[in-house]
Amino acid sequence: MSEQRVKTYYTGQVRKEWQRLVRDAYHHLEFETTLHFLEKYLPKRGCILDAGGGPGRYTIELAKRGYQVVLLDVTPANLEFAKRQIKRARVQNNVAEVAQGSIVDLSRFSSNSFDAVVCLGGPLSHVVDARKRARAVAELTRVAKNGAPFFASVMSRLSVLVVVLTLFPHEIELPQFKRLRDTGDIDGSTGFTSCHFFLPEELRETFCSKRLQVLEMVGLEGLGSNHRKEINQLAKDPKRWKVWRETHFQTCTHPTVVGISEHILIVSRKTKA
Ligand SMILES: C[S@@+](CC[C@H](N)C(=O)[O-])C[C@H]1O[C@@H](n2cnc3c(N)ncnc32)[C@H](O)[C@@H]1O
């Protein structure tokens, strides 16, 4: 039910989703910061699974950098769009496969087959059932080679409470608000689709297992989270923007900043045995 709801939602959002990471300076910071940490930990070459890769923004970026990429997403409309963008970017030789499927069941892929796994922009947040979410993390870990990095970014619970405060204050009196505050879940009956918003410590616990070592957690929008207007205004002034970017990269791994950021990236590594 929840998976169907997510598919229906993203089927109606393909172009918006393609534009999301490049639409303005605020969103671009999520993209740049993610790429910064990918560059820090990715091997020089190899095959990467882009799980929940949507219309393919990261697939294309990674393919341009010379990696072989497999793009997997649950929403067919995203994949049709991605195939066209992959051709347009002339990177089809580096895209090994574009496949429809859910991160909860990766049985189509053998164990230990990818040099890195990325699951970015919230696919794990859209698996609302906690047991299925744990299964997805286990599957994404299984298909990574021993020693391979596994990057996932999710949506943050503390940040979404601020979103309600600033944009939808009338919703604070509804039962859904307390449910979101206390469980992190929204059922997708209003506005956004079914989603689980993570507390930072909960995300870390989800990734703490015998097979994964957590390397780093990052607030992707950082201190500027929920200050879209101010960030976009600042970005028009190159001198001020340079200093803010520096400030952002200096502070984005601070635990407080991680917690309040709209998207939280967790960087982990599959242990050797
Ligand atoms: C916010 S988009 C992020 C897309 C892309 N990774 C990015 O950062 O631009 C979330 C994506 O997760 C996909 N998704 C949601 N649930 C999924 C699941 N169970 N398995 C695979 N993909 C899923 C959606 O179809 C959508 O494309």
The ligand as a Tripos MOL2 file, in Angstrom:
@<TRIPOS>MOLECULE
LIG
   27    29     1     0     0
SMALL
NO_CHARGES

@<TRIPOS>ATOM
      1 C1         13.5980   12.0510   -3.4590 C.3       1 LIG1
      2 S1         13.8150   10.8490   -4.7010 S.3       1 LIG1
      3 C2         15.5880   10.7470   -4.8080 C.3       1 LIG1
      4 C3         16.0800   10.3650   -6.1740 C.3       1 LIG1
      5 C4         17.6060   10.3920   -6.3350 C.3       1 LIG1
      6 N1         18.2670    9.4030   -5.5210 N.3       1 LIG1
      7 C5         18.1390   11.7740   -6.0430 C.2       1 LIG1
      8 O1         18.7100   11.9860   -4.9610 O.co2     1 LIG1
      9 O2         17.9810   12.6370   -6.9130 O.co2     1 LIG1
     10 C6         13.3820    9.3350   -3.9100 C.3       1 LIG1
     11 C7         13.3920    8.1710   -4.8570 C.3       1 LIG1
     12 O3         13.2480    6.9640   -4.1170 O.3       1 LIG1
     13 C8         12.5080    6.0720   -4.9100 C.3       1 LIG1
     14 N2         12.0060    5.0270   -4.0100 N.ar      1 LIG1
     15 C9         11.0900    5.1430   -3.0100 C.ar      1 LIG1
     16 N3         10.9050    3.9610   -2.4000 N.ar      1 LIG1
     17 C10        11.7150    3.0650   -3.0190 C.ar      1 LIG1
     18 C11        11.9840    1.6830   -2.8520 C.ar      1 LIG1
     19 N4         11.3560    0.9540   -1.9210 N.pl3     1 LIG1
     20 N5         12.8720    1.0980   -3.6730 N.ar      1 LIG1
     21 C12        13.5140    1.7970   -4.6350 C.ar      1 LIG1
     22 N6         13.2940    3.1120   -4.8460 N.ar      1 LIG1
     23 C13        12.4210    3.7550   -4.0520 C.ar      1 LIG1
     24 C14        11.4280    6.9420   -5.5380 C.3       1 LIG1
     25 O4         10.8580    6.3320   -6.6620 O.3       1 LIG1
     26 C15        12.2610    8.1840   -5.8760 C.3       1 LIG1
     27 O5         12.8090    8.0810   -7.1490 O.3       1 LIG1
@<TRIPOS>BOND
     1     1     2 1
     2     2     3 1
     3     2    10 1
     4     3     4 1
     5     4     5 1
     6     5     6 1
     7     5     7 1
     8     7     8 2
     9     7     9 1
    10    10    11 1
    11    11    12 1
    12    11    26 1
    13    12    13 1
    14    13    14 1
    15    13    24 1
    16    14    15 ar
    17    14    23 ar
    18    15    16 ar
    19    16    17 ar
    20    17    18 ar
    21    17    23 ar
    22    18    19 1
    23    18    20 ar
    24    20    21 ar
    25    21    22 ar
    26    22    23 ar
    27    24    25 1
    28    24    26 1
    29    26    27 1
@<TRIPOS>SUBSTRUCTURE
     1 LIG1         1 GROUP 0 **** ****
